[in-house]
Structures are given as C-alpha cells and as structure tokens.
Amino acid sequence: GPQSTERGLDKQQNLDAARNDPAGHHLTTDQGVRVAQTDDSLRAGDRGPTLLEDFHAREKITRFDHERIPERVVHARGAGAYGRFRVYESMADVTRADFLQDPELETPVFVRFSTVAGSRGSADTVRDVRGFATKFYTRQGNYDLVGNNFPVFFIQDGIKFPDFVHSVKPEPNNEMPQAASAHDTFWDFVSLQPEAMHTVMWLMSDRAIPRSYRMMQGFGVHTFRFVNAAGQGTFVKFHWRPLLGVHSLVWDEAQKCAGKDPDFNRRDLWTAIENGQYPEWELGVQLVSEDDEHAFDFDLLDATKIIPEEQVPVRPIGRMVLDRNPDNFFAETEQIAFHTANVVPGIDFTNDPLLQARNFSYLDTQLIRLGGPNFAQLPVNRPVARVTNNQRDGYGQQDIHVGQANYTPNSLNPGGCPVTASPDAGAFVHYTETVSGRTIRERSPSFQDFYSQATLFWNSMADWEREHIVAAFRFELGKCEHRHVRERAVDRINEIDHDLAVAVARGIGVDEPTAATTNHGRSSPALSMANLAGDSVR
Ligand code: HEM
C-alpha cells in the first residue's frame, strides 16, 4: 500500500531503495566484482596492444558511450526540486481529488522549471516562456499539473504544435539561432498565425525574463474540470502564486547573466534550497460553473485566453513548499516524465483542442526519450500509490510479477486477479459529458477573436512596462532579415495597438502603419489584467 508517515505520504522513503551512496565501499564492476586497478588497461607487454579480455575497461568505456539520452524535444533545459503540498480546507464541494480534501495531509511533489526553446546546455536567462511542471504523488496515483509561467499559449490547436516549435527552434539549415524569438522563422509563423499575438505580447514583456524560478507564477493554462463525489463538474483554471512576488530581470541584466552565469536561475533555486530558504507558492483556482460555460466573450476551451480576474476571482486553496534538492540531476530532474493525462479521480479534461493533443504527445515522446514502456518505474516517476495490473515485460522491466496468469478475468492465481474498483474505492471514472455534432475540421467561430486580450494586456501595462515591450519588439524583430516578415508583424501589432505598432516600426526600419480599421475591442474597457500583471516590479 502507500508508504506513509504521520505527516503524510513519504516519497523520500519510496526513493530510498534506489539511492546509491558510494561512501565506504569498494569500486566494483556492474556485476559487483571488486576492481583492483582502474587507471591502466590490460596490455600484452610493456608497450603492447590492449587486450579484449579486460572486461573492466570494456564495461567502463561501453557504459560511458551510452550515457546520453535524447533531450526533451521542447523544455530541454530545466531544474527541479522536491517539496510538499497541503490544501487549506476541504475542496469536497467541487472535487473529490483525495489530495484536496484534508488540510492535515501533506502530499509530496516534484517540480521542474524549464525554458522551452533552448537545448539542454543553453543559458537560463533568455527571453522565453518558462515551464512550471508539478508532479503530485497522491495516495490515489500521480497527478501532473504541467503548466507554464504564462497563462496563455501561442496556438489554439495541438495539431499546430510541430509547426510552432519548428518556427521557434534554431533554423534547420544552420541550427541558428538559439534565441527563440530573434529570428525570421518565428516572426514568419506568428505573423501568419495571428492567434499567437496575445502570447507574443507576454513574450515581449518582462514576464519572459524571470529573475528567479522562485519568483514566477505558474498556470495550468487550459480550462480543466473538477468533478465532485456526486459526479458534478466545475470548470477550473489553476494558478500558482509565488510568495516572494513576481520579479523579472531587465533585458540588459538578462544578457549579462546569460554570459557570466548561464546557470543563473538554476543556481538560484539550488542555493536557496541548500540554504533553507524554501520557496513557496500558493495554489489558486478560478472556478466556473457549467451553467456559465458560454457566459464569456471568449471560449473557455481557447488556450489563448485568460479569464479576467475581475470576472472570476482567484480563490487560494493551498500551499506548496520546495524543500529538497535532488541527489542526482539525471536520475531525477532529467528522467522525470510529466504528462497532462496523468490525472486522478476528481480532476478531468475539457475539450480544449490544445489539451487533447498534449494528452497524446507526452506519453508518446517519453516512450522514445526514456527508452521504452517502463519509465513509470523509475524512482522519480514511481507513484507512492500501489501499482498492480497486467501490463508486462518490455525494456527495463524492474518488477518481478508473481503468479501464473496475467490476464483478466482469471481464476488461476491464488487470491485471484487484480480487481477493478468502484468510484467509492478510489477508481477514476471519466466525466460523463454530453457531446454531439458533425465531424469537422473548421475552427469554431468562438475561437476567432485573436486580438482583444492582446490589447487588454497592453492596456494593463504601466509606462515603464510598455517601454520594455517596445524595446523587446525592436530587439527581437530587428533580428528578422526579411523585410516583408517585419512588415507583416507590424501589421499584426497594429491590430493590437496603433501606437505600439508605430513605435515598433520606427525601431526596425519599416514604414509606420496607418491606424487599423478593424475594432477588436470586444472586451469591456473596465477589465484589465492588473491582478495578473500584479506585483511585478522594476
Ligand atoms: C514538455 C508545458 C503545449 C508537447 C513540456 C514541459 C512543460 C510543458 C512544462 C516540460 C515538462 C518537464 O519539465 O519535463 C506546456 C504547456 C502547453 C504545452 C503549458 C500549453 C498550454 C504542448 C503541446 C504539445 C506539447 C500542444 C504537443 C502537441 C510537449 C512535449 C514535451 C513537453 C513533447 C516534452 C516532454 C518530455 O520529453 O518529457 N510542456 N506544453 N506541449 N511538451 Fe508541452
């Protein structure tokens, strides 16, 4: 059963079996044979050839040759830590998620922060989105909240993700540049795919150069669904708020840090935890009843939109503290596998087409990245909940499954086969949503407003924040060599705000646009992103 202490579940105890501390032990081969000499290979004669029978030398070099695995296809560079989460009060009215019922229960977590575009060895302080992925090791199985530090995303449908990432990654002919938003392919794509413009505004803002992972918000981005014991659903958006406040670098600092200490954000997280300055986040939720699904002037299933906090306030529901660095970067931070489809009873999906694609993509990529189907058995991924099923074999199988029969139903194993559970016994049951309609590919008309919230974001900025945004557009777009792409990007910015577009145009050598004729201002002018843009400081 689940491993627990009086404080709650103990993931550390669960990891102990895998810890390998060399202190006080002899050097051995992988077979446990003690090694007498590891500095010279076995040779025939003083100056003769190396002998094949030197199994230690061969094993040592072979193991070295196989040390690398593919880096993540996105979010390759990151840093992570263990911690704990505790809910403030029972959330039973909206969700039956076990880890959200009892304020006395501590749930262990692992969080990985990351940049998106750069490769594993790239610098921390680049202009980019940051990943904020949390694995909750709950009594009812692992729940992964795989979020970012922006509340919105560049595309509405996951089928565009390969295109988007190809445009963001270094260009295919010469693998330049590392910087995600400073090249032609990025601006070409986002200006042709204007649903990206809201998130582009966030990317050009100070939010894209966080001073510290400890000072970043996190967002689930999609609208998810809470489900309570009665089977009733409630839409939910997740927010992490750092107790240290939201702080950014300025661009000049970011560039200097990238040169002088490419590990700037990593080191900050590691050192704070080593020094006992444990970073904390409050988990908040925006809850929307199913009756209000269509009460907004945007679609809740559209991941390029926020729900303004004036319309739905964020309710704080719990707190997370990160208090333990990993022992081994590769084993833990690199091999952890997050997946949006890792949900527990009480948390379910919506039909957000970006989320639906993610629910396919993560497991698929991990099957290749982590070398086969058994990566859930790796120490960092292993649930504290008991795992019992008839899934078998495969590369890297760690479990010794006992019994004659591995199918269901069966009557041959003593005690019978593992039995399915009722929802009362903690079984996951998919939400019984009613769906209807024809099979179509056309994007829903409710997804067609690309600019209102980009304008809302711009209107919510203080003067100094606007100056930073203009400077960022000029710097990044200024690296774009194709004039027609720069012009098209300015046209898109002009749909957001004319003054902004003029200011950008002046800095990148294209003609100033005339005022846009379309009026996208569908959102109420009373709304702002003040809460969200909140306590960000200079
Ligand atoms: C990795 C967030 C959209 C595919 C990640 C990671 C985060 C993240 C935080 C890093 C996980 C880690 O630390 O190991 C998001 C968010 C999205 C989004 C917030 C939009 C709201 C997508 C989409 C797809 C996708 C649409 C594909 C259709 C991937 C893949 C990885 C990844 C393949 C690498 C996973 C691995 O190798 O373990 N994403 N992502 N993501 N994401 Fe996303």
Residues whose N, C-alpha, C, O or C-beta is under 5 A from the ligand:
A	BS01	HEM	R72 V73 V74 H75 R112 S114 G131 F132 A133 V146 G147 N148 F153 G158 F161 V221 I336 A337 F338 L354 A357 R358 S361 Y362 T365 R369
